[in-house]
Amino acid sequence: MSKKTLAVSVALMGAIAAYAEAGARADTEWRLPGVLFNAIVAEKHGAVARGLAYGPLARQKLDIYRPAPEIDRKAIVIFFYGGGWRRGERAVYRFVGAALAARGYTAVIPDYRLFPQSAFPDFMEDAALSYAWVQRHVATPRERRRIVLMGHSAGAHIAALLALDPHYLDEAAMGAPPPAAVVGLAGPYAFDPTTWPRTQKIFAAAAQNPESARPLAFASAKAPPMLLARGDKDGVVADFNADDMAKALEENGVFVENRIYPGLGHVGLVLTLSRPFRWRAPVLDDAIAFIETALKAPG
């Protein structure tokens, strides 16, 4: 790649990152920039299977990114993307699947139903259904691959609630092993979504029982290890979400890491999983180290 081409690529990636960060604050879509970003930052990994149905509905599809056999860690990471429960699609997050597969994990990125066509708890039921599908078709009893949940923003909320409120997996994947760990990036674990203006309608079904929509309410000694990561420039999700969750888990004796990365905003945090932005913070390295520690525990 010539210096000129490299400079143009860097400038374009910087513009895409800035657009995405502004979009997160304004609650707008960034599909086209996301697709362009993936085209630029693609990295080598194993095979990819796209558009696999984990349920009968249009949004109930997922992609699987497999590592090369020689680096296969025999573990699975299911990644739930963010988007305020209103937007998002798995194609925009190919860079996450590729990054995890390049580090030896089988990465699964599901779509899930979104508002206004759907609302809480539909996306939670989709998350549980995707977990059950992965357990049957990817983890398999023979290989006994353990499953880690990971998510960004609204996706971190989904991952945490799925791991902490047992009724979702009890209904969709009865008898399946629970998640081995959770990696949450900029997740709103503690706020009340039934009263916040942007999410009030999305979580209207929980208005009579707001705690049912708050991962924090389900913190207990049975929780899996959790990594809670955020940037100190996040203008979307307030600090108390991770701090309150970390405190609740610690009080219950659960292994938790509460990490803050200087200079990163809401979207900048997840972008550091991509190769061009890893210099900004070791988010991927820290997540891998945490997952490996958690996987060493009996399960």
URLIN-V572155 format. One record per run of one state. SS is the DSSP state (a for helix, b for strand, c for the rest). FROM is the first residue (numbers start at 0). LEN is the number of residues. Records with the same first field share a line. If there is no record, write none. Layout:
# URLIN-V572155
SS = FROM-LEN, FROM-LEN
This chain:
# URLIN-V572155
c = 0-2, 26-4, 41-6, 53-7, 65-3, 71-3, 80-9, 102-3, 110-11, 139-6, 152-1, 164-2, 172-8, 185-18, 206-3, 213-1, 218-6, 231-8, 251-4, 261-4, 271-3, 280-2, 295-4
a = 2-24, 30-11, 68-3, 89-13, 121-18, 153-11, 166-6, 203-3, 209-4, 214-4, 239-12, 265-6, 274-6, 282-13
b = 47-6, 60-5, 74-6, 105-5, 145-7, 180-5, 224-7, 255-6
